[in-house]
Amino acid sequence: MNPYRLAGLATLVVGAVVGLIAALVVGGGAVPPKLLDPGPIVMWGLPVVKLVTNLAAAAMLGSLVLALFGLRAGTRPFETAVDTASVGAAVFTIGSGLTAFLTFMAAFNPKLTADRSFGEQFGRFLLELPLGQAWLITTLMGAVVTLLLFGWRSWTGTMLTAVLAAAAFLPMATQGHSGDVAGHTVAVNAILLHTIGAAVWIGGLMLLVLLRHLDTRAGGVARGRGRDKKARDAGVDVPLLVSRYSSLALAAFAVVAFSGVARTVVALGEWSELLSPYGLIVIGKTIALLALGAFGAWYRRRLIPHLDGPRQRRSFWTLILGELVLMGLASGAAAALARTPPPQGEEAPAVQTPAQRLTRVPLPPELTLDRWFSSYDIDVLWIVAAAFGVFLYIAGILRLRRRGDSWPVHRTIFWMSGLLLLVWVTCGPINEYQEYLFSVHMAGHMLLSMAIPVLLVAGAPITLALRSIRKRDDGTRGGREWILWAVHSPYSRFITHPFVAAGIFALSLWAFYFTDLVRWAMYDHLGHEWMIIHFLISGYLFAMTLIGVDPIPYRLPYAGRLITLIAVMATHAFFGMAIMMQEGLFVAEWFGSMGRTWGPTPLEDQYIGGGIAWSVGEIPTLILAITVAIQWSRSDDRLQRRRDRHADRTGDAELEEYNAQLARLAERDRERA
C-alpha cells in the first residue's frame, strides 16, 4: 500500500483509539463495575469492537455515497470504491456479531463454556430480548450488503445496496442508548441521523485516501499514457472529486451538528449536567466537531483551489490528515459515550400511569384552544428534512436568478407553506396528542396525505431542480442525473400512472386502519415514521397526477382527471362513514387504556375522527377539483390562442381549404343528382 494512504488510515485509527481511551477514562467506562464485573477483556473489548464496527460502517456507506455522486460506474475508481465498501461491510458484519456477543457477556456475565446451556442463553438473548434482536438484525443486514456488493455493481444495484446499508444503521439507533423514558423518539431519530451523517463524512474521506494514487492530474495511473478513454477510466480527477465530497461533507456536518445537539439535550436534561462525566465527553466531541467545521470551511475556500497547482500533493495531504485526526478523536469519543450512562438516566419510573406505560411520557394536559398554538413534540427527522427542503429550494432559485432566469413567486409560497405545515404536523400539537386522541391522529393523517402534498406539488420542486442543477458531462451522476433516472425508471412509470397512484391513495386508507398496520404505527416508532412517509408519498403521487407540472410519463386528459378524483372522493367518504359506524375501538388496548379524564370518551373521539375523515378531509379534495377545472379552462384558452396565432400567420389557409373541400363535395353531389 502507498505509504501516504497507510499513514492516512493509521492517523484515523490512532486518533480514534486515543479519543476512545480518553473518553472512557473521563466518563468512568474504564472503571470495573462493582457487580457483575465481566473482566478486562469484555470491559475494554466491547468499546474497541464498537469503534471498529462504527469505522467499518462508515467505510461501507460513505464509499457508496461518494461513488454514486462522484464517480462513474464501470471505471477503476468506482470499482475501488465498491471494493472498499464491501470490505467495510464484511468487517461491519463481523464486528456486529462480536458486539452482540460481548454485549451479552457484559450484561449477564455468564460463565463462558462450550456446553449447551451457554448456547441456549445466548440464543434467547438474540431472539427474545430487543437489544439482542437489534444486533442480530444488524449482523444479518451487514451480511446481505456484503454479498450484494460482491455481485451487483451497476448504477441501480449500487444505489439500492447503499439504501440497504443506510437501513442497517436503524437497529443500532433503536438500542443505542435511546432508553425507555421520555425523549425516546427524539433520541432514536437523533442517533440515526448522527450515525448516518458521520458515516457519509468519515467514509467519504477514507475513500479519498484510497483513490489519491489514481489522480490523473498528479502523475498517477494516467501519466505517460495520454488522455485516452482507457486512461480516464483508470484514473480520477481528485480535485473535482474533493470538491464534490466537500458538498456531501457540508450536508453531513449540518446533520451531525443538529442531531448531536438534540441527543445532548435529551441525555443531559439540564445544561448544568455539562460538567458531569457524560457532559465532559460531549464537550470534547463538540470541540472536535466545531474544529472539523472550521477546517472544512477553510479548505473549501482556500485549499481546494490549490489542488490543481504544483503543490497539490502537500495541499491534499494537509487536508486529509488534519481532518482524519479530528474525525478519529470524535469517533473514539462517540464509541465511549455508549459506555457512559447519561445524567438523565435510562430507567423508567418505578410507578407509572397507564399513559406512561404505553407512550413513555406522562399524559399531557387537556387539548384546549391555546394548546393548538403552544404545545409541541419535536421530531428531529422531519425538522432536518424540512430544513434541507427550504435550503435546496432557495439555492435553486438563487442559481436561476444568477443565470438571468426567474421562478414564479407563487410556487415558492406553496412550497414553503407545505414544509411549514409538515413541521407543524410532525413537531407540533398534532404530534403531541395523536397518541392519545384518535381524532387528532386522523386530522394529522388527513393533512399528511391531502393538504401537505397539494402544497408541495404546486411548488414544482422537480422542475426547479432540473432547471437549476448543472448537467454533468463526465459520465458521473449528480442530483440532476439521479432525478432524471428516477423520473424515467420503470418503477416510476408504474407508480406515477394515474390509476395506480389513485389506487394506492384510496386503498391505503382501508389497508392501514382495518389491519394491524395502525397498531404497528401506535406501538413502534418505526411504524409511526413509516406511516408519515407512506401517506406523504401516496398523497404526493396522487396530487402530481392531477395538478402537477413536474414531468411524469403519462397524465390523463382533464376530463379523466376529474372522473378519477370524483371516484376517489366517493371512496374517501365511504371510509369516513365506515369509521363513524364502528361500534368497537380501533386499537382498543391503546386508545381505550390511556386513563384520560378530559375530553370525549374514546368511542366518541373515534366518531369525531371518522367525521374529520368524511368532512374536513374532503376540503383538500374540493381544492384539487377546482384546480383541475381551472387548469382545464386555461388549457382550452391556450389551445384557442395557439390556433388563432396559427390562423393569423397562415391567413386562415386551413379554414379556406376546408371550405373549398366542402364546396367541391357539394358540387360533385349536384352533378351526380
GUDRENTOR-948004 format. One record per residue (C-alpha): residue number from 1; residue in three letters; chain; z, y, x. Coordinates in steps of 0.2 Angstrom, whole numbers, plus 5000, padded with zeros to 4 digits. Layout:
N
NUM ALA A Z Y X
...
***
This chain:
673
1 MET A 5000 5000 5000
2 ASN A 4996 5018 5006
3 PRO A 5012 5025 5014
4 TYR A 5011 5040 5003
5 ARG A 5011 5030 4987
6 LEU A 5025 5019 4994
7 ALA A 5035 5035 4998
8 GLY A 5032 5042 4981
9 LEU A 5038 5027 4971
10 ALA A 5053 5025 4983
11 THR A 5058 5043 4980
12 LEU A 5059 5039 4962
13 VAL A 5069 5024 4964
14 VAL A 5081 5031 4976
15 GLY A 5084 5046 4966
16 ALA A 5087 5036 4950
17 VAL A 5099 5025 4959
18 VAL A 5109 5040 4966
19 GLY A 5109 5048 4949
20 LEU A 5115 5032 4941
21 ILE A 5129 5029 4953
22 ALA A 5135 5047 4952
23 ALA A 5135 5047 4933
24 LEU A 5144 5030 4932
25 VAL A 5157 5037 4944
26 VAL A 5159 5053 4934
27 GLY A 5158 5045 4917
28 GLY A 5170 5031 4921
29 GLY A 5157 5017 4919
30 ALA A 5162 5011 4936
31 VAL A 5180 5008 4931
32 PRO A 5183 4990 4926
33 PRO A 5189 4988 4908
34 LYS A 5207 4983 4906
35 LEU A 5202 4970 4893
36 LEU A 5188 4958 4894
37 ASP A 5183 4963 4911
38 PRO A 5166 4954 4914
39 GLY A 5166 4956 4933
40 PRO A 5157 4967 4945
41 ILE A 5141 4958 4943
42 VAL A 5139 4961 4925
43 MET A 5148 4979 4926
44 TRP A 5135 4985 4939
45 GLY A 5121 4974 4935
46 LEU A 5119 4980 4917
47 PRO A 5116 4998 4920
48 VAL A 5105 4994 4935
49 VAL A 5094 4982 4925
50 LYS A 5093 4995 4911
51 LEU A 5087 5008 4923
52 VAL A 5074 4996 4930
53 THR A 5069 4992 4911
54 ASN A 5068 5011 4907
55 LEU A 5057 5014 4923
56 ALA A 5046 4999 4918
57 ALA A 5044 5006 4900
58 ALA A 5038 5022 4907
59 ALA A 5025 5014 4918
60 MET A 5019 5004 4903
61 LEU A 5017 5018 4891
62 GLY A 5014 5033 4902
63 SER A 5000 5025 4911
64 LEU A 4991 5020 4895
65 VAL A 4993 5038 4888
66 LEU A 4986 5046 4903
67 ALA A 4972 5033 4904
68 LEU A 4967 5036 4886
69 PHE A 4967 5055 4888
70 GLY A 4962 5057 4906
71 LEU A 4951 5043 4912
72 ARG A 4935 5034 4907
73 ALA A 4935 5016 4901
74 GLY A 4927 5003 4912
75 THR A 4930 5013 4928
76 ARG A 4941 5008 4943
77 PRO A 4954 5021 4939
78 PHE A 4955 5016 4921
79 GLU A 4957 4998 4927
80 THR A 4970 5003 4939
81 ALA A 4980 5012 4925
82 VAL A 4979 4997 4914
83 ASP A 4985 4986 4928
84 THR A 4999 4997 4931
85 ALA A 5004 4997 4913
86 SER A 5003 4978 4912
87 VAL A 5014 4976 4927
88 GLY A 5026 4988 4919
89 ALA A 5025 4978 4903
90 ALA A 5029 4962 4912
91 VAL A 5044 4970 4921
92 PHE A 5049 4978 4904
93 THR A 5049 4961 4896
94 ILE A 5060 4953 4909
95 GLY A 5071 4967 4910
96 SER A 5074 4967 4891
97 GLY A 5078 4949 4892
98 LEU A 5091 4951 4906
99 THR A 5098 4966 4897
100 ALA A 5101 4956 4882
101 PHE A 5110 4943 4892
102 LEU A 5121 4955 4902
103 THR A 5125 4964 4886
104 PHE A 5131 4948 4878
105 MET A 5141 4944 4894
106 ALA A 5149 4962 4894
107 ALA A 5153 4962 4875
108 PHE A 5160 4945 4873
109 ASN A 5165 4940 4891
110 PRO A 5161 4921 4888
111 LYS A 5163 4908 4902
112 LEU A 5146 4906 4909
113 THR A 5142 4887 4908
114 ALA A 5127 4876 4906
115 ASP A 5134 4867 4890
116 ARG A 5128 4868 4873
117 SER A 5142 4879 4866
118 PHE A 5137 4894 4878
119 GLY A 5119 4892 4872
120 GLU A 5124 4892 4854
121 GLN A 5135 4908 4856
122 PHE A 5120 4917 4865
123 GLY A 5108 4911 4851
124 ARG A 5120 4918 4837
125 PHE A 5121 4934 4847
126 LEU A 5102 4936 4847
127 LEU A 5098 4930 4830
128 GLU A 5113 4937 4819
129 LEU A 5120 4952 4827
130 PRO A 5110 4969 4826
131 LEU A 5112 4973 4845
132 GLY A 5106 4955 4850
133 GLN A 5091 4956 4837
134 ALA A 5086 4973 4844
135 TRP A 5085 4967 4862
136 LEU A 5076 4951 4856
137 ILE A 5063 4960 4846
138 THR A 5061 4972 4861
139 THR A 5058 4957 4873
140 LEU A 5045 4949 4861
141 MET A 5036 4966 4859
142 GLY A 5035 4968 4878
143 ALA A 5028 4950 4880
144 VAL A 5014 4954 4867
145 VAL A 5010 4971 4875
146 THR A 5009 4962 4892
147 LEU A 4997 4949 4885
148 LEU A 4986 4962 4877
149 LEU A 4985 4972 4892
150 PHE A 4978 4957 4902
151 GLY A 4965 4953 4890
152 TRP A 4960 4968 4880
153 ARG A 4954 4984 4890
154 SER A 4942 4993 4879
155 TRP A 4945 5010 4872
156 THR A 4951 5004 4855
157 GLY A 4961 4989 4862
158 THR A 4970 5000 4875
159 MET A 4974 5013 4861
160 LEU A 4981 5000 4849
161 THR A 4991 4992 4863
162 ALA A 4998 5010 4868
163 VAL A 5004 5011 4850
164 LEU A 5012 4995 4851
165 ALA A 5020 4999 4867
166 ALA A 5027 5015 4859
167 ALA A 5034 5005 4845
168 ALA A 5043 4994 4857
169 PHE A 5055 5009 4860
170 LEU A 5061 5008 4842
171 PRO A 5073 4994 4843
172 MET A 5081 5001 4858
173 ALA A 5083 5018 4849
174 THR A 5092 5010 4834
175 GLN A 5105 5002 4845
176 GLY A 5105 5014 4860
177 HIS A 5122 5022 4857
178 SER A 5117 5028 4840
179 GLY A 5133 5022 4832
180 ASP A 5138 5018 4814
181 VAL A 5145 5035 4809
182 ALA A 5139 5052 4804
183 GLY A 5124 5058 4814
184 HIS A 5117 5041 4815
185 THR A 5099 5046 4809
186 VAL A 5099 5061 4820
187 ALA A 5104 5051 4835
188 VAL A 5091 5037 4831
189 ASN A 5077 5049 4830
190 ALA A 5083 5059 4845
191 ILE A 5084 5044 4856
192 LEU A 5067 5038 4850
193 LEU A 5059 5055 4854
194 HIS A 5068 5057 4870
195 THR A 5064 5040 4877
196 ILE A 5045 5041 4872
197 GLY A 5044 5058 4879
198 ALA A 5052 5054 4895
199 ALA A 5041 5038 4897
200 VAL A 5025 5048 4895
201 TRP A 5031 5061 4908
202 ILE A 5038 5049 4921
203 GLY A 5024 5035 4918
204 GLY A 5010 5048 4920
205 LEU A 5017 5054 4936
206 MET A 5019 5036 4943
207 LEU A 5000 5033 4939
208 LEU A 4995 5049 4948
209 VAL A 5004 5042 4964
210 LEU A 4994 5026 4962
211 LEU A 4977 5035 4959
212 ARG A 4979 5048 4973
213 HIS A 4969 5037 4986
214 LEU A 4954 5036 4973
215 ASP A 4952 5055 4974
216 THR A 4933 5059 4975
217 ARG A 4937 5076 4982
218 ALA A 4949 5071 4996
219 GLY A 4939 5059 5006
220 GLY A 4944 5044 4996
221 VAL A 4933 5030 4990
222 ALA A 4918 5041 4986
223 ARG A 4917 5048 5004
224 GLY A 4901 5045 5013
225 ARG A 4893 5037 4998
226 GLY A 4886 5052 4989
227 ARG A 4889 5057 4971
228 ASP A 4880 5042 4963
229 LYS A 4887 5034 4947
230 LYS A 4894 5020 4956
231 ALA A 4905 5031 4967
232 ARG A 4910 5041 4952
233 ASP A 4916 5026 4943
234 ALA A 4926 5020 4958
235 GLY A 4935 5037 4960
236 VAL A 4944 5050 4950
237 ASP A 4944 5069 4951
238 VAL A 4963 5071 4955
239 PRO A 4964 5090 4952
240 LEU A 4956 5088 4935
241 LEU A 4967 5073 4931
242 VAL A 4983 5083 4937
243 SER A 4978 5097 4925
244 ARG A 4976 5085 4911
245 TYR A 4993 5077 4915
246 SER A 5001 5094 4916
247 SER A 4996 5097 4897
248 LEU A 5004 5080 4892
249 ALA A 5019 5084 4903
250 LEU A 5022 5100 4895
251 ALA A 5022 5092 4877
252 ALA A 5034 5079 4884
253 PHE A 5045 5092 4891
254 ALA A 5047 5100 4874
255 VAL A 5050 5084 4865
256 VAL A 5063 5078 4878
257 ALA A 5072 5095 4878
258 PHE A 5073 5097 4860
259 SER A 5078 5079 4857
260 GLY A 5091 5080 4871
261 VAL A 5099 5095 4863
262 ALA A 5100 5086 4846
263 ARG A 5108 5070 4853
264 THR A 5120 5080 4863
265 VAL A 5126 5089 4848
266 VAL A 5129 5073 4839
267 ALA A 5138 5065 4853
268 LEU A 5149 5079 4858
269 GLY A 5154 5086 4841
270 GLU A 5161 5102 4849
271 TRP A 5155 5112 4863
272 SER A 5172 5111 4871
273 GLU A 5168 5092 4875
274 LEU A 5156 5098 4888
275 LEU A 5170 5096 4900
276 SER A 5173 5078 4896
277 PRO A 5165 5064 4907
278 TYR A 5151 5062 4895
279 GLY A 5148 5081 4894
280 LEU A 5148 5082 4913
281 ILE A 5134 5069 4914
282 VAL A 5124 5079 4900
283 ILE A 5126 5095 4910
284 GLY A 5119 5086 4926
285 LYS A 5105 5079 4916
286 THR A 5101 5096 4908
287 ILE A 5101 5104 4925
288 ALA A 5088 5091 4931
289 LEU A 5078 5094 4916
290 LEU A 5078 5113 4917
291 ALA A 5073 5111 4936
292 LEU A 5059 5100 4930
293 GLY A 5053 5113 4918
294 ALA A 5053 5127 4930
295 PHE A 5045 5116 4943
296 GLY A 5031 5111 4930
297 ALA A 5028 5129 4926
298 TRP A 5027 5134 4944
299 TYR A 5014 5120 4949
300 ARG A 5004 5123 4933
301 ARG A 5002 5141 4938
302 ARG A 5002 5141 4957
303 LEU A 5000 5123 4964
304 ILE A 4986 5115 4953
305 PRO A 4973 5129 4959
306 HIS A 4976 5124 4977
307 LEU A 4972 5105 4974
308 ASP A 4954 5109 4977
309 GLY A 4957 5118 4993
310 PRO A 4958 5112 5011
311 ARG A 4977 5109 5010
312 GLN A 4975 5099 4994
313 ARG A 4985 5084 5001
314 ARG A 5000 5094 5006
315 SER A 4999 5103 4989
316 PHE A 4998 5086 4979
317 TRP A 5012 5078 4988
318 THR A 5023 5093 4986
319 LEU A 5020 5092 4968
320 ILE A 5023 5074 4966
321 LEU A 5038 5071 4977
322 GLY A 5048 5086 4971
323 GLU A 5045 5080 4953
324 LEU A 5049 5062 4957
325 VAL A 5066 5067 4964
326 LEU A 5071 5076 4949
327 MET A 5065 5063 4937
328 GLY A 5074 5049 4947
329 LEU A 5090 5059 4945
330 ALA A 5088 5062 4927
331 SER A 5083 5044 4924
332 GLY A 5099 5037 4933
333 ALA A 5110 5049 4923
334 ALA A 5101 5043 4907
335 ALA A 5105 5025 4911
336 ALA A 5123 5029 4915
337 LEU A 5125 5038 4898
338 ALA A 5123 5021 4889
339 ARG A 5139 5015 4898
340 THR A 5149 5031 4894
341 PRO A 5157 5032 4877
342 PRO A 5154 5049 4869
343 PRO A 5168 5060 4864
344 GLN A 5163 5060 4846
345 GLY A 5166 5041 4846
346 GLU A 5155 5027 4838
347 GLU A 5168 5018 4827
348 ALA A 5168 5021 4808
349 PRO A 5184 5027 4800
350 ALA A 5196 5014 4795
351 VAL A 5197 5020 4777
352 GLN A 5180 5024 4769
353 THR A 5174 5030 4752
354 PRO A 5160 5020 4744
355 ALA A 5148 5033 4749
356 GLN A 5153 5032 4767
357 ARG A 5151 5013 4767
358 LEU A 5133 5015 4761
359 THR A 5127 5031 4769
360 ARG A 5139 5033 4784
361 VAL A 5144 5050 4778
362 PRO A 5156 5057 4765
363 LEU A 5149 5061 4748
364 PRO A 5143 5079 4748
365 PRO A 5149 5092 4735
366 GLU A 5140 5094 4718
367 LEU A 5122 5099 4719
368 THR A 5123 5117 4712
369 LEU A 5110 5131 4712
370 ASP A 5116 5138 4729
371 ARG A 5116 5121 4737
372 TRP A 5097 5121 4735
373 PHE A 5096 5135 4747
374 SER A 5111 5132 4759
375 SER A 5113 5113 4761
376 TYR A 5103 5103 4775
377 ASP A 5102 5086 4783
378 ILE A 5091 5088 4799
379 ASP A 5078 5075 4803
380 VAL A 5073 5079 4821
381 LEU A 5057 5069 4820
382 TRP A 5049 5080 4806
383 ILE A 5055 5096 4815
384 VAL A 5046 5091 4830
385 ALA A 5031 5086 4820
386 ALA A 5030 5102 4811
387 ALA A 5033 5112 4827
388 PHE A 5018 5104 4835
389 GLY A 5008 5107 4820
390 VAL A 5012 5125 4820
391 PHE A 5009 5127 4839
392 LEU A 4992 5117 4839
393 TYR A 4985 5126 4824
394 ILE A 4989 5143 4831
395 ALA A 4982 5138 4848
396 GLY A 4966 5133 4839
397 ILE A 4964 5149 4830
398 LEU A 4968 5159 4846
399 ARG A 4954 5150 4855
400 LEU A 4942 5153 4842
401 ARG A 4946 5172 4842
402 ARG A 4944 5172 4861
403 ARG A 4927 5165 4859
404 GLY A 4922 5178 4846
405 ASP A 4924 5167 4830
406 SER A 4935 5169 4815
407 TRP A 4946 5157 4805
408 PRO A 4950 5160 4786
409 VAL A 4967 5168 4784
410 HIS A 4970 5158 4768
411 ARG A 4968 5142 4777
412 THR A 4981 5147 4789
413 ILE A 4993 5152 4775
414 PHE A 4990 5135 4766
415 TRP A 4994 5125 4782
416 MET A 5009 5135 4787
417 SER A 5016 5133 4769
418 GLY A 5013 5114 4769
419 LEU A 5023 5112 4785
420 LEU A 5037 5124 4779
421 LEU A 5038 5114 4763
422 LEU A 5038 5097 4774
423 VAL A 5053 5104 4784
424 TRP A 5062 5109 4768
425 VAL A 5060 5092 4760
426 THR A 5064 5082 4776
427 CYS A 5078 5093 4783
428 GLY A 5085 5102 4768
429 PRO A 5094 5099 4752
430 ILE A 5082 5085 4746
431 ASN A 5086 5075 4762
432 GLU A 5104 5078 4760
433 TYR A 5105 5072 4741
434 GLN A 5091 5060 4740
435 GLU A 5103 5045 4744
436 TYR A 5115 5050 4730
437 LEU A 5104 5056 4716
438 PHE A 5088 5046 4710
439 SER A 5081 5062 4703
440 VAL A 5082 5071 4719
441 HIS A 5074 5056 4728
442 MET A 5060 5057 4715
443 ALA A 5057 5075 4717
444 GLY A 5056 5073 4736
445 HIS A 5043 5059 4733
446 MET A 5033 5070 4722
447 LEU A 5032 5084 4734
448 LEU A 5028 5072 4749
449 SER A 5014 5063 4740
450 MET A 5007 5078 4730
451 ALA A 5012 5095 4734
452 ILE A 5013 5095 4753
453 PRO A 4996 5085 4755
454 VAL A 4987 5098 4744
455 LEU A 4993 5112 4755
456 LEU A 4989 5103 4772
457 VAL A 4972 5098 4766
458 ALA A 4967 5116 4761
459 GLY A 4972 5121 4779
460 ALA A 4957 5110 4786
461 PRO A 4965 5105 4802
462 ILE A 4951 5093 4807
463 THR A 4938 5106 4806
464 LEU A 4948 5118 4816
465 ALA A 4951 5105 4829
466 LEU A 4933 5101 4831
467 ARG A 4928 5119 4832
468 SER A 4942 5124 4845
469 ILE A 4944 5109 4856
470 ARG A 4932 5109 4871
471 LYS A 4920 5095 4872
472 ARG A 4921 5084 4887
473 ASP A 4905 5078 4896
474 ASP A 4913 5067 4909
475 GLY A 4914 5051 4898
476 THR A 4933 5053 4896
477 ARG A 4941 5056 4878
478 GLY A 4951 5071 4874
479 GLY A 4958 5077 4857
480 ARG A 4940 5081 4850
481 GLU A 4933 5064 4855
482 TRP A 4948 5054 4848
483 ILE A 4947 5064 4832
484 LEU A 4928 5060 4830
485 TRP A 4932 5042 4834
486 ALA A 4945 5042 4820
487 VAL A 4933 5050 4808
488 HIS A 4919 5038 4811
489 SER A 4928 5022 4813
490 PRO A 4926 5008 4801
491 TYR A 4944 5008 4796
492 SER A 4942 5027 4792
493 ARG A 4927 5024 4782
494 PHE A 4936 5012 4772
495 ILE A 4952 5021 4768
496 THR A 4943 5038 4765
497 HIS A 4932 5030 4752
498 PRO A 4937 5040 4736
499 PHE A 4940 5024 4726
500 VAL A 4951 5016 4740
501 ALA A 4960 5032 4743
502 ALA A 4964 5034 4724
503 GLY A 4969 5016 4723
504 ILE A 4981 5017 4737
505 PHE A 4988 5033 4730
506 ALA A 4991 5026 4712
507 LEU A 4996 5009 4716
508 SER A 5009 5014 4730
509 LEU A 5020 5021 4716
510 TRP A 5021 5005 4707
511 ALA A 5022 4994 4723
512 PHE A 5036 5005 4730
513 TYR A 5048 5007 4715
514 PHE A 5045 4990 4707
515 THR A 5048 4979 4723
516 ASP A 5061 4979 4736
517 LEU A 5052 4992 4746
518 VAL A 5063 5005 4738
519 ARG A 5079 4995 4743
520 TRP A 5072 4994 4761
521 ALA A 5070 5013 4761
522 MET A 5088 5016 4755
523 TYR A 5096 5004 4767
524 ASP A 5086 5005 4783
525 HIS A 5082 5021 4792
526 LEU A 5066 5014 4797
527 GLY A 5061 5011 4779
528 HIS A 5065 5029 4775
529 GLU A 5054 5036 4789
530 TRP A 5040 5023 4783
531 MET A 5042 5030 4766
532 ILE A 5039 5048 4771
533 ILE A 5024 5043 4782
534 HIS A 5016 5032 4769
535 PHE A 5017 5045 4755
536 LEU A 5011 5059 4766
537 ILE A 4996 5049 4772
538 SER A 4992 5042 4755
539 GLY A 4993 5059 4747
540 TYR A 4983 5067 4761
541 LEU A 4969 5055 4759
542 PHE A 4968 5057 4740
543 ALA A 4968 5076 4741
544 MET A 4955 5076 4755
545 THR A 4943 5066 4745
546 LEU A 4944 5078 4731
547 ILE A 4946 5096 4738
548 GLY A 4945 5094 4757
549 VAL A 4932 5102 4768
550 ASP A 4935 5091 4783
551 PRO A 4922 5078 4787
552 ILE A 4923 5061 4779
553 PRO A 4909 5048 4777
554 TYR A 4907 5050 4758
555 ARG A 4913 5061 4744
556 LEU A 4910 5058 4725
557 PRO A 4900 5071 4715
558 TYR A 4911 5084 4707
559 ALA A 4910 5075 4690
560 GLY A 4915 5059 4698
561 ARG A 4930 5068 4707
562 LEU A 4936 5074 4690
563 ILE A 4935 5057 4682
564 THR A 4944 5049 4696
565 LEU A 4958 5062 4695
566 ILE A 4960 5060 4677
567 ALA A 4962 5041 4679
568 VAL A 4975 5044 4692
569 MET A 4984 5057 4681
570 ALA A 4985 5044 4667
571 THR A 4992 5030 4679
572 HIS A 5004 5043 4686
573 ALA A 5010 5047 4668
574 PHE A 5012 5029 4664
575 PHE A 5023 5027 4679
576 GLY A 5035 5041 4675
577 MET A 5036 5034 4657
578 ALA A 5040 5017 4664
579 ILE A 5054 5023 4674
580 MET A 5061 5033 4659
581 MET A 5061 5017 4648
582 GLN A 5070 5007 4661
583 GLU A 5087 5000 4654
584 GLY A 5093 4995 4671
585 LEU A 5096 5005 4688
586 PHE A 5084 5004 4702
587 VAL A 5094 4998 4717
588 ALA A 5110 4997 4706
589 GLU A 5121 4992 4720
590 TRP A 5117 5008 4729
591 PHE A 5115 5022 4716
592 GLY A 5127 5015 4704
593 SER A 5141 5012 4718
594 MET A 5142 5030 4726
595 GLY A 5158 5034 4717
596 ARG A 5151 5051 4711
597 THR A 5162 5061 4700
598 TRP A 5150 5075 4697
599 GLY A 5133 5076 4690
600 PRO A 5124 5065 4677
601 THR A 5128 5046 4676
602 PRO A 5117 5035 4687
603 LEU A 5107 5029 4672
604 GLU A 5105 5047 4665
605 ASP A 5100 5053 4683
606 GLN A 5087 5039 4684
607 TYR A 5080 5045 4667
608 ILE A 5078 5063 4674
609 GLY A 5069 5056 4689
610 GLY A 5056 5047 4678
611 GLY A 5054 5064 4669
612 ILE A 5051 5073 4685
613 ALA A 5038 5060 4690
614 TRP A 5030 5062 4672
615 SER A 5030 5080 4670
616 VAL A 5034 5090 4686
617 GLY A 5023 5078 4696
618 GLU A 5008 5082 4686
619 ILE A 5008 5101 4691
620 PRO A 5000 5097 4708
621 THR A 4988 5086 4699
622 LEU A 4983 5100 4687
623 ILE A 4981 5111 4703
624 LEU A 4969 5098 4710
625 ALA A 4959 5098 4694
626 ILE A 4957 5117 4693
627 THR A 4952 5117 4712
628 VAL A 4939 5104 4709
629 ALA A 4932 5113 4694
630 ILE A 4932 5130 4704
631 GLN A 4923 5121 4719
632 TRP A 4911 5113 4707
633 SER A 4907 5130 4699
634 ARG A 4905 5138 4717
635 SER A 4894 5124 4722
636 ASP A 4882 5127 4707
637 ASP A 4882 5145 4711
638 ARG A 4877 5142 4729
639 LEU A 4864 5130 4724
640 GLN A 4856 5143 4712
641 ARG A 4857 5156 4725
642 ARG A 4848 5145 4738
643 ARG A 4835 5141 4725
644 ASP A 4832 5160 4722
645 ARG A 4831 5164 4740
646 HIS A 4818 5150 4742
647 ALA A 4808 5157 4727
648 ASP A 4809 5174 4735
649 ARG A 4802 5168 4751
650 THR A 4788 5157 4743
651 GLY A 4784 5169 4729
652 ASP A 4789 5155 4716
653 ALA A 4775 5144 4723
654 GLU A 4783 5128 4717
655 LEU A 4785 5135 4699
656 GLU A 4767 5141 4699
657 GLU A 4761 5124 4705
658 TYR A 4772 5116 4692
659 ASN A 4765 5127 4678
660 ALA A 4747 5124 4684
661 GLN A 4750 5105 4684
662 LEU A 4756 5106 4666
663 ALA A 4741 5116 4661
664 ARG A 4729 5103 4669
665 LEU A 4738 5089 4660
666 ALA A 4736 5099 4643
667 GLU A 4718 5102 4647
668 ARG A 4715 5084 4650
669 ASP A 4723 5079 4634
670 ARG A 4712 5091 4624
671 GLU A 4696 5084 4632
672 ARG A 4702 5066 4628
673 ALA A 4705 5071 4610
***
